[in-house]
Amino acid sequence: MSSFHLAQLNIAQLSAPIDSPQLADFVNNLDRINTLADDAPGFVWRLQTEEGDATSIDYFGPEVITNMSVWENVDALHDYVYRTAHIEVLRRKKEWFEKMRGSHMVLWWIPAGHRPTLPQADARLRYLRKYGSSPDAFTFKQAYPAPDAQNMPATQSFDEACPAP
């Protein structure tokens, strides 16, 4: 068992105000999808306010929503994102979010028990945007093993096509 967990940050530019009719289906699915994450194998923690989600956190700007969570490993997060009902929401992202320039998602390893902060996540996203994928900041496309992983390949790739065009 690794002494590291996987942190992830995903940000999205809203195409309309969060309380608009255009985003009603997205908002109406938040509790269901967040509960799905909370109950998923390998889930550790997620950023949330007292309301139970992170939509009111405007660290990256007033119309940018933030999703940050911690998982036991890359496989657990990948399975949640692409092999659960979460994929239904992902397939509809064009209805609710603008296409962002540059990377909007980053993964990185943290010591087990640590809770990442938004400034730490922002630094990792900026690092990925500037330098590309590395053991310090990466994506599913070129995932790196935990720092204490032995006998693991240098990188792991989840090259399956994303079903959300």
Residue pairs with C-beta under 8 A, 6 or more apart in sequence:
2 72
2 73
2 112
2 146
2 148
2 149
3 111
3 112
3 146
3 148
4 109
4 110
4 111
4 112
4 146
4 147
4 148
5 44
5 70
5 71
5 72
5 73
5 109
5 110
5 111
5 112
5 113
5 114
6 70
6 71
6 72
6 73
6 74
6 76
6 77
6 107
6 108
6 109
6 110
6 146
7 68
7 69
7 70
7 107
7 108
7 109
7 110
7 116
7 121
7 124
8 67
8 68
8 69
8 70
8 71
8 77
8 105
8 106
8 107
9 66
9 67
9 68
9 105
9 106
9 116
9 121
9 122
9 124
9 125
10 66
10 67
10 68
10 104
10 105
11 60
11 64
11 65
11 66
11 67
11 100
11 104
11 105
11 125
12 64
12 65
12 67
12 93
12 96
12 97
12 100
12 104
13 61
13 63
13 64
13 97
13 98
13 100
14 23
14 63
14 64
14 65
14 96
14 97
14 98
15 22
15 23
15 95
15 96
15 97
15 98
16 22
16 23
16 96
17 23
17 63
18 27
18 55
18 65
19 27
22 95
22 96
23 96
25 92
25 95
25 96
26 89
26 92
26 95
26 96
27 55
29 88
29 89
30 52
30 53
30 55
31 52
31 53
32 85
33 85
33 86
33 89
34 46
34 48
34 52
34 53
36 80
36 84
36 85
36 86
37 43
37 46
37 69
37 80
37 86
38 46
40 76
40 79
40 80
40 84
41 76
41 79
42 71
42 72
42 73
42 75
42 76
42 77
42 79
42 80
43 69
43 71
43 72
43 76
43 80
44 69
44 70
44 71
44 72
45 69
45 70
45 115
46 54
46 67
46 68
46 69
46 70
47 54
47 57
47 66
47 67
47 68
47 69
47 118
48 54
49 56
49 57
54 65
54 66
54 67
54 68
55 65
57 65
57 66
57 118
58 64
59 66
59 118
59 122
60 66
60 122
66 118
68 116
68 118
68 121
69 77
70 110
70 115
70 116
71 77
71 80
73 146
74 107
74 140
74 143
74 156
74 158
77 107
78 140
78 158
80 86
81 87
81 90
81 140
82 90
82 160
82 162
82 163
87 163
87 164
90 162
90 163
90 164
91 163
91 164
92 164
93 164
94 165
102 129
103 125
103 128
103 129
103 139
104 125
105 139
106 121
106 124
106 125
106 127
106 128
106 137
106 138
106 139
107 137
107 138
107 139
107 140
107 143
108 124
108 136
108 137
108 138
109 135
109 144
109 146
109 147
110 116
124 136
124 137
125 137
127 134
127 136
127 137
128 137
128 138
128 139
131 137
133 139
133 141
133 142
133 144
134 144
135 144
135 147
138 144
140 157
140 158
141 157
141 158
141 159
142 155
142 157
143 155
143 156
143 157
143 158
144 154
144 155
144 156
145 152
145 153
145 154
145 155
145 156
